[in-house]
């Protein structure tokens, strides 16, 4: 319950980054869902915005809450994206993908003037890597990529659905959850993963977050990338 209260506090604080007429990237995951619901309340009260969701699940949630939606086909630049993270380090580098939407999340983040991350206190780490790093892969290459990532020193598991089958992303790919332990040089690891044919995207979001709103008890701490 305490974590939910921190998530809600951070989500509430993020609403000040949304102005009338704003194109808003809508993140995926439990923390981002609080922000989507709160934005829906503002829309019903008269706020005029349009949202671009980062997943099918967020699209359904936004629609249920009355948020008008648009797409990258119509807008290639997004004013602000509000999203969560599985971890962030002192440089505001992020590890994301626990919700299975990292590909669309990174695309939306890359098109955003400002990426605002909302998080509870458990997401702040001194070094990334406590949470397994998700890597999105094409199913054809899954076994080969798994072997290659294991050669980098990670323990790799194919993410499973609730039915016990490989988890399938919105774009039809599979996810490998890669436990490296601490990742002291995330940029170097990102480069290695990006050179592997069949890797579609990874969950290291480096130098992308402008602000992290961190729920700590009853307060929200604002952290900015220098």
PyMOL commands that set and color helices and strands:
alter all, ss='L'
color gray80, all
select helices_A, chain A and resi 2-17+30-44+56-64+102-110+121-123+139-150+186-194
alter helices_A, ss='H'
color red, helices_A
select strands_A, chain A and resi 23-26+50-53+78-83+87-88+94-95+112-120+133-137+155-158+174-179+199-202+204-205+211-216+219-224
alter strands_A, ss='S'
color yellow, strands_A
deselect
rebuild
show_as cartoon
